[in-house]
Amino acid sequence: MSIERIRAKRKWNKNGAIEGLPLQLIIMVVIAGVAIVIILAWLAPWKNKVDLNSVSATPGNIPRDTTTSVTLTTWDTKDNKLSGVTVVLDGCGCHASGTTNATGVVKLPLKPSLPPGTTSGEITVTATYSGSMSVQKSTIIVVT
């Protein structure tokens, strides 16, 4: 096949470039951009709108055989206090649960006990939030 026939068939210009390629490239970029926007809009409902970022307990250590009020605070990923979080404390002979108020705080009374011969124990704090997605976080309170 001769070069003239190829040029006639493919519409090559004298510099060796295919005519219309920039237009085709622009069309492909626009289509790809529109496709990305559509895919991101489709995935938006799956994105966490509110997430349980952290849980903190005050005091961090609790003496055994003493009734103590534990204050738990929950935050979302934007460091805003998060209400409606179910908090469960379990361990060292204790089981307590509650839901955080509008300021992201819940106070629970505890009186932990330790088995004979042990010097410390742990109370597991589990916080569960069921907002746009269900999220669960855990932390530990040490009993001495």
C-alpha positions, 0 to 999 in steps of 0.5 A: 500500500502506498503512502498516498493511499494511506494519507487519503484513507486516514486524512494525514496532513503534511506534518504527519498528524491525523487531522481532527485528533485534538477535537477527538481528544477534547470530546474524550476528555469531556466524556471522561469528566462527565462519567467521573461526575456521574460515578461520584454522584452515584457513590455519594449516598455510601459516604459517611455523613457522620462518623463516630470518631472517638470516645473518652472516659473521665476518669481514665482509671477507677479504684476498685470497690468504689462507686464512681460516676464515669462521664463518657463523651463522643465526637464525630469526625469534625470534632463535634460532640455527637448525640444519640450514641449508645454506650455500653460498659462491661467488665470487672463485675459491672454492666451499664449502658446509656445514650449520649445527650445533645452535648455528646455526654453520658454519665454512668455509675460504676462499682467495679470489683476484682477477683481475689489475687488480681491487682487490676482489670479492664472495663470495655467501653463500646460506643455504637452510633446508628446514623447514616451508617452504623459505626462502633468504637471501643476503648478501655477503662483501667480498674486498679 
